Every structure is written in structure tokens, then in C-alpha cells.
């Protein structure tokens, strides 16, 4: 699991250096690792990867306990809750794309709730939800496709619980 978290942290750090696609919209590429972890090893692994990524990346970026940290944590917890609830759906559940889209929309919703509760206590903040929600669904779709390819490749490489290298 440590290699998954390290991979997610590295992607998070690289993405932090990039400008947003549009104001308020970043691709959330590290979530590809979370979705792949969910599909391959289950919700507890996805939770560990997400929380480790948020904590370690915030330490390395110097944002621990800053507004960025709380927004990231709120979004991450909302995404994890949405993916966990999605696993309880009847049938075979969702695939990487479905999980990724649900997680992305939940993530931005969680961030808006944290922003409202801690920083901008104004209901007008939620007027951003439709625009940011569509952006999240689009980036979530692309991330889900990337997670699908990653899951397919890792299953082909080594289906062990210890990762694609079998370590």
C-alpha cells in the first residue's frame, strides 16, 4: 500500500505545480490511483491511499492545516464516502469510470461545503456547484478511463494484493 500512496503523492506534487485547467478546476490526477486501489484492493486501501496522500503532500507542499489542506481533506473524505456508498449498489457495482465520476463530483461538493463552513459563509458560493460539478464530471471521466487502463494493466501484470510488482 505504501507504493500506492507514494505514487499518488508524486502525482499530487506534480499536479500542484501546474496551473488549473480553468479557475477552480484541476484534473485530480492522483485520484486515478485511489480509484485503481478501490477497484483492485477495496475501500480500506483507497481510504489509506487518499488520507496518506493528503497528509504527506500537504507536509511536502507546506500547506498542512492551511485552507488548502482543509479543502483537500473535505473533498477527499466526500469522495471516499461517495465511493464507499457506491460499492453498496446492487449488482456488480461500478467500474473505474463510474467511481471516478462520482468521486470527482463528491470531491468538489465536499470542498464547497468546507469552504462554506470555514471560510466563505455565504450561500452564493453554491452557485458555483453546477459549473464546477460539470468540470468535475468531465475530469472524472478522463481520470476514470485512465484508472480503467491502469487496473487492466495491473491485473494483467500481477494480480497479487501486494501490487503490480508482486512486492
Wavefront OBJ file of the C-alpha trace (Angstrom):
o trace
v 0.000 0.000 0.000
v 2.917 2.367 0.650
v 3.901 2.286 -3.016
v 0.350 3.316 -3.986
v 0.403 6.236 -1.567
v 3.870 7.277 -2.765
v 2.701 7.138 -6.384
v -0.374 9.244 -5.517
v 1.760 11.780 -3.599
v 4.170 12.112 -6.533
v 1.308 12.757 -8.946
v -0.262 15.229 -6.498
v 3.022 17.144 -6.217
v 3.438 17.284 -9.996
v -0.132 18.475 -10.431
v 0.331 21.158 -7.769
v 2.977 22.736 -9.994
v 0.558 23.021 -12.926
v -1.917 25.853 -13.404
v -5.619 24.950 -13.188
v -7.433 23.958 -16.387
v -9.915 26.739 -15.611
v -10.197 28.745 -12.383
v -11.252 26.283 -9.694
v -10.762 23.177 -11.860
v -7.747 20.894 -11.588
v -7.688 17.422 -13.122
v -7.199 15.494 -9.855
v -4.827 13.015 -11.457
v -3.796 11.467 -8.129
v -7.344 10.188 -7.817
v -6.579 7.757 -10.642
v -4.503 5.849 -8.082
v -7.301 5.962 -5.492
v -9.872 4.616 -7.953
v -7.497 1.883 -9.116
v -6.822 0.951 -5.472
v -10.568 0.799 -4.821
v -11.170 -1.471 -7.812
v -8.243 -3.784 -7.126
v -7.905 -3.898 -3.327
v -11.100 -2.407 -1.901
v -12.316 0.585 0.035
v -9.937 0.344 3.037
v -6.931 0.577 0.710
v -8.490 3.528 -1.151
v -9.060 5.281 2.196
v -5.467 4.731 3.297
v -4.041 5.916 -0.033
v -6.204 9.049 -0.027
v -5.513 10.047 3.562
v -1.778 9.383 3.256
v -1.668 11.369 0.007
v -3.439 14.349 1.543
v -1.276 14.329 4.678
v 2.117 13.709 3.068
v 1.533 16.049 0.116
v 0.380 18.834 2.426
v 3.523 18.419 4.531
v 5.763 18.458 1.450
v 3.940 21.451 -0.054
v 3.939 23.329 3.246
v 0.140 23.537 3.395
v -0.572 21.358 6.436
v -3.540 22.836 8.376
v -3.873 25.668 5.835
v -7.129 26.332 3.961
v -5.799 24.212 1.068
v -5.333 21.267 3.448
v -8.885 21.502 4.820
v -10.343 21.832 1.326
v -8.353 18.812 0.166
v -9.344 16.780 3.222
v -13.016 17.719 2.913
v -13.045 16.836 -0.767
v -11.151 13.603 -0.183
v -13.486 12.471 2.600
v -16.551 13.287 0.499
v -15.114 11.352 -2.452
v -14.297 8.365 -0.228
v -17.802 8.403 1.259
v -19.366 8.524 -2.200
v -17.213 5.657 -3.476
v -17.939 3.617 -0.347
v -21.681 4.143 -0.727
v -21.427 3.343 -4.440
v -19.963 -0.045 -3.628
v -23.193 -0.900 -1.825
v -25.214 -0.541 -5.027
v -26.877 -3.762 -6.165
v -25.260 -5.794 -8.906
v -21.605 -5.848 -9.727
v -21.073 -2.245 -8.671
v -19.489 0.451 -10.730
v -16.320 0.347 -12.747
v -13.410 2.755 -12.595
v -15.164 5.405 -14.711
v -18.318 5.352 -12.583
v -16.381 5.512 -9.335
v -14.185 8.293 -10.664
v -17.074 10.489 -11.822
v -18.956 10.027 -8.548
v -15.789 10.724 -6.561
v -14.963 13.851 -8.575
v -18.421 15.365 -8.151
v -18.452 14.449 -4.449
v -14.957 15.936 -4.076
v -15.957 19.353 -5.392
v -19.167 19.220 -3.347
v -17.151 18.435 -0.219
v -14.763 21.276 -0.966
v -17.642 23.721 -1.366
v -19.132 22.564 1.946
v -15.794 23.081 3.701
v -15.343 26.468 2.042
v -18.839 27.469 3.156
v -18.406 26.169 6.692
v -14.926 27.511 7.370
v -14.149 30.366 5.023
v -16.962 31.913 2.950
v -20.204 31.659 4.867
v -22.348 32.906 2.003
v -24.967 30.820 0.169
v -23.893 32.356 -3.153
v -20.876 30.058 -3.004
v -23.126 27.162 -4.043
v -23.920 28.938 -7.314
v -20.530 27.589 -8.419
v -21.662 23.975 -7.975
v -23.206 23.459 -11.441
v -20.146 24.784 -13.273
v -17.618 23.079 -11.026
v -19.743 19.912 -10.966
v -19.698 19.663 -14.758
v -15.943 20.264 -14.756
v -15.558 17.556 -12.120
v -17.659 15.108 -14.134
v -15.527 15.740 -17.221
v -12.193 15.357 -15.430
v -13.630 12.404 -13.503
v -14.478 10.693 -16.782
v -10.946 11.099 -18.131
v -9.422 10.027 -14.807
v -11.766 7.040 -14.750
v -10.624 5.991 -18.201
v -7.018 6.263 -17.031
v -7.877 4.223 -13.918
v -9.577 1.616 -16.120
v -6.387 1.233 -18.171
v -4.273 1.106 -15.029
v -6.489 -1.536 -13.408
v -6.458 -3.614 -16.583
v -2.673 -3.408 -16.805
v -2.060 -4.149 -13.119
v -4.415 -7.145 -13.231
v -2.527 -8.467 -16.237
v 0.874 -7.886 -14.629
v 0.363 -9.405 -11.186
v -2.985 -9.997 -9.527
v -1.418 -10.237 -6.064
v -2.546 -7.996 -3.220
v 0.961 -6.554 -2.934
v 0.940 -4.542 -6.119
v 1.867 -4.863 -9.740
v 5.457 -5.837 -8.988
v 4.384 -8.515 -6.519
v 6.334 -6.812 -3.709
l 1 2 3 4 5 6 7 8 9 10 11 12 13 14 15 16 17 18 19 20 21 22 23 24 25 26 27 28 29 30 31 32 33 34 35 36 37 38 39 40 41 42 43 44 45 46 47 48 49 50 51 52 53 54 55 56 57 58 59 60 61 62 63 64 65 66 67 68 69 70 71 72 73 74 75 76 77 78 79 80 81 82 83 84 85 86 87 88 89 90 91 92 93 94 95 96 97 98 99 100 101 102 103 104 105 106 107 108 109 110 111 112 113 114 115 116 117 118 119 120 121 122 123 124 125 126 127 128 129 130 131 132 133 134 135 136 137 138 139 140 141 142 143 144 145 146 147 148 149 150 151 152 153 154 155 156 157 158 159 160 161 162 163 164 165 166 167
